[in-house]
Amino acid sequence: MGNSLCITLDPSQPIDYLQKELHRLFKRMKHLAVNAKVILDVGELEGHEELVEKLGKFLKETFAVGSVSRPPVKQLPSEERRRKQDMECSWGRYHSDVLMLTGRVRAGQKVTAKNHLLILGDVNPGAEVLAGGDIFIMGTLRGTAIAGQPDNEEVIVLALDFQPIQIQIGKIVAAGLPPSPEKLAEFAHVENGTIVVEDYLEADPFGRLPWPQVR
């Protein structure tokens, strides 16, 4: 790395062994070690700070090296950085914005969710469910579902048995959608300014994503 001396170390080894190996290496360098810039690479982006600090002190006191540091952290693109954080934290850094309800939503009832809405049950005719994000009905949807409020057209409305009276996504409305001859897991989404209904398993709308994404 430039005019620096980069040394790779195994941090699992005892510090006495590492000092011995460093001593053997720097003794051969003689006067070249004086004021040298040394980079100790222990192979981990985080951790082992105390080990590097002790070895740095050892090199400065024994061979008068100028500085001891770790390799600079390579900045990943924001998307890769977010994926790495997700993997390391198992998505634990997110707070769920899903309203999950169990049971049947009956005629005359209205359910409103600030973001996503998940209902483990049916939505009867005359009932209305409204959400700022996606709507998932793990049952039969026969009422009205309004998703992506006020103006998000990137959301979906999914039901295991899709027979809604009316669907609205963002500001786009569709009514009188014909029910499928068979009970299918279907979803509604916006395509070219129109609400389209498709077989969820066949369309697999999120199957092409390279990495699980938070909605």
N, C-alpha and C positions, 0 to 999 in steps of 0.2 A: 504494500500500500504506500506508494510514493517512496519517500526516503525512510520509511519506518521498517522496523524488523518485526515481522508477524510470527508469533509462535503459537502453535496449536497444542493444547493440553487436555488431558483426560481428567475432568474434575472428580471422578470417582476414586482416583488414586490418593493415598495419604499425602498430606502436605510435605512431610519429610522427604518422601520419594520425589515429589515434584521439585523441591528445592535442590535436591541432589542432582537431578537431571539438568536443571537450569544452571547450576554451578559448573557442571561439566561443560556445558555449551558456551557459557560466557567466559570461562577461563581461557578457552581457545581463542576467543576474540581479542583478548588482551586490551590494548588501548582503544580499540574500535568500540568497545562497550561504553566508554565514557561519553556522557551526554547523549547517548543514543535514544531514539524514540522507539519504545517497545509496545507492541500490541499483543495482548494475551487473549487468545481465542479459546474459550472453554465450551464452545458449541451450543450454548444456551442463550436465548435472547434476554432472559431474566433469571435472577438467582445467582448464587456463587459470588456475590459482591465481596463478601468477607474474605474469601479465598484469594480473589484477584488483588484485594487491598494488601493482604499479608505478603503475597508473592512480590507485589510491586515494592513494598517496603524493603523486602529482602534484597531485591536487585539494586535498589538505590543505595542501600547501606553497604552492600558488598562490592558492587562493581561501578558505582557512581553513574548509573544510567540517568538520562535526563528526565524522561517521563515514562509512565506505564499506564496504559489505558486498554479499553476493550474495543472491539471492532465497532464502527458506527452502525447504528440500526438502520437498515434499509427501509425506507418508507414505501409500503405497499399502496397501490391505488385504493381509493376509499372503499370500493366494492369488495376487494379482496380482504382489506382490513376488517370490514364488517363481518365477512364470512368467517375469518379467523376467530374473531371475538365470539361469534355465535357458537362455533365448534368448541372452543375452550370453555365457555360458560353454559353450554347446553341451553341456550336461549334464556337463561335465568335472569339476564339483565332487562328483560322486557316485562312490562306489567300488562296483564290481560285486559283487553277492552271488549270482551265478549260477554253479552248477557245470555245466560243459559237458563232456560226454563223447562220444567217437566210438566206434562199433562196437556189436556185438550184446551185450546182457545175457542170459546163458544161464541155463538152469534151475539152481536152487540158488544163484545169485548174488544178492546184495542190494546195492543202491546207496543211500546216504543222503546227503542234502544239507541243510545248515543252513537255507538259504533256497530259492531257486528251483533247479529242475533241468531241464537241457536235454540230451537224448540224441539224437545224430545217428546213428540206427540203430534196431534192433528190440529189443523186450523180449519174450523167449520165455516160453511157459508154464512155470510153476514159478519164474520170476524175480520179484523184488520191487524196486520203486523207491519211495523214501520221501523226502519233502521238507517243509520248514517252510512253503514257499510254493507257487507253481505248479509243475506238471510238464508239460513239452512233449516229446513223442516224435515226432521227425521220421522216422517209420517206422511199423512195425506194433506195436501194444500188445496182446500176448496174455497177459501175466502180470498181476501185482497192482500197482496204483498207489495210494499213500497220500500225500495232499497236505494242506497246511494243518495240520501237526502243531505243537502238540497240539490246538488248538481254533479254528483260523481257517477259517471257512466261506465266506470271500469269494474263495477261490482257485479255479482251474480245473485240469482235467487234459485236455490236448489231445493227439491223435494223428492222424497222417495216415491211418492204418488202425486203426480203433477196435474192438478185439475183446478187451477185458480179461476175465480170470477174475473179478476183484473190484476195485472202486473204493472208496476211503475218502476223504472230505473232512472234515477236522475229526474229529468223533466219529461222523459219519453214514456208514453202510456200505451198499453196494449190490453184489449178486452176481448172476451169471447174466444179465447184460445181453445182450439179443439183438444179434448183429452186423448191420450194415447189409447189404442185398443187394449194394450197390456199395461200392467203396473210397471213403470220404469222409473229409475232415478234420472230425472231430467232437470235441466237448469236453463234459466233464461238469462240472456246477456244482450248487450247492444252491439250490433254490427251494421256499419254503414247507416247509422241514424235510425235503425229499426230494431225492435226487440225480436230476437230469434230464440227458439226453444230447441234444444238438442239433447240427445241421449248422453248423459254425463260420462258413463263408462266408455262409450264409443268415441266421443269427442276428446275425452281426457284433456281438458283445457289447461291443466297445469303440468302435464306430463313432460313437457319439453324444457321446463326450468332446470338449469344445471345444478341448482342448489336450493334447499328449502328456504323460502322467503317469508318474512313476516308481513302480514296484510294489516 
